[in-house]
Amino acid sequence: MTDQNNNWCGEQDEILIDFVRNHEPLFNVKSAEYRKMELKQKLWHEVGTILSKTDTNCSKRWAYIRDHYIRKRGKPGTGSASEAAKKRSELLSFLDSCLSGKRSTISNIPHDEEAIDSQNIPQISAIEPTTPRDEDADGLSRDVYSPESS
């Protein structure tokens, strides 16, 4: 692989982003064609020909651009790099419709403030054993079964 294949300029990134935006199977996991590897390979080859890059180089560059966008979403940059990042962010905004920022989770902890308030949490002063315990000669506690306690 030559250095020419590994060096990317901003214009090439923009062409790649535009190509991907126009070919949903390359970015949208909800697309019916997303799992069609032959189609995706053909598309990567097509954009590689346009950019004078290999298909592998194009798909890796896209993965880098996409992952960087996802990590940096909503985080402000500084200086002139901020302007370039803002432009790239606008170009990649089409991803927002098919990406979720966080995985959905289920919690058993209530979200409202009143339920979290310490007044609603019962106070436990001492924990008492529910069954009698007996200690063996080896010093280990064992549950004692008693017909009266059942």
N, C-alpha and C positions, 0 to 999 in steps of 0.2 A: 504494500500500500504506500502510496506517495504522500508527501507532506501536503500536496494540493488537496487530497481527499480529506485530510484532518483539519485544515484551516478553514474556518467559516467567517464570513463577514456579515454585517447586519442586513445587507440587501438579500443575501442568500437565505438567512434566517426568515426574513419576511416572505420570500417566495415559498419556502418550505411551509410556513404557517398558513399561507393562503391556500396552498395545494391541499394540505390536510383539512382545512376548514371546508373545502369543496368536496371532500371525499370522506363521508361519515364513517365508513367501516374502519378507518384508520384511528378514530378517536372515541367513538361512541359505543360503549359496551352494551348498550341497549339495542343497537342496530342488529337487524336480522343477519346482516352480512359480516358482522364483526368477527365471527369465528371462522370465516372462510379464508384460510391461510394462503391459498393460491391467489385469490383475488388481491389480498393485501400485499403479497410478494410482488405481484404485477404492478400495483400502484407504487410501491417503493422503488421498483426498477424504473418506472416512468418518471418519477420526480428526480431520481438519480441521474437519468439521462439529461433532463432539463438543466440540472445544476452541475453536471460533469462530476458527479460523486457516485459512490457505490450505493446499492440499495441498503446494505447493512449500515453504512455510514449515515445515510439519511434517517433510517429508523432509530438509530442510537442518538442522533442529534435531536430528533423529535422527542424522544423519551427524556432527554436532558432538559430541553426547553419546557416541556409540559410539567415535569417534576419541579423544576425551579419556580415556575409560575404558581403551582399549587402551594409550595412552601412559603412563598413571599406574598401571597394574596393578602391584601389589607395592611401590609407593613410598609410604611412610607420610607422612601429612599432619600438620599441627600445629594445635592450638587447636580452636575451635568449627567451623572449616571442615573439620577432620578428621572430626568426627562426621557432618556432612552428606555428606562424600565417602565415608565408611564405609557409610552407609545406601545411597547411590547405587550403590556397588560391589556391595553385597548384591543390589540390585534387578537389576543388570546381569550378575550371575554366570552367568545362562543362556547368555551369549555364549561362555563359556569352552569349552563343548563343541564349538563350530563354528569357533572361532578358533585359529590356532596362533600362538604368540608369535614364532616365528622360522621363516623358510623353511628347508626341509631343504637341506643342502649336502653335497657330497662332497669329501673332502680326500685328498691323497696324503701327508699328514703323519701319522705314527702318533700315537695318543692315549696310549699307555702310557708311563710315565716311563722305563722301561728303554731303550726305543728312542730316546728323546730324549737320553739320557745321552751326553755328549761322548766317552766311551770307545768307543762303538759307531760313531762317525762316522770314516770313514777320513781320515787326514791326507794332504794333497797338498802335497808340498814344492816341486815345480816342474812346469810344464806344458811339454811338449816338442811341437813340431810333428810331425804324422804324415806330412806330405808336404813335400818340399823346396820352397823358395820362391826366386824369382828377382826381382831388382829391375830394372825398366825404366828407360829414360832419364828418364821423367817422375817417378821416385821412388816409383811405386806397386808394391806387391808383387803378383806373379802366381804362381799355381800352375804348377809345371813338370811336364810329363808326361814320364816316362821309361819306356821299355819294361821296363827292369830292375826298376823298383820295383813293377810290377803283378803 
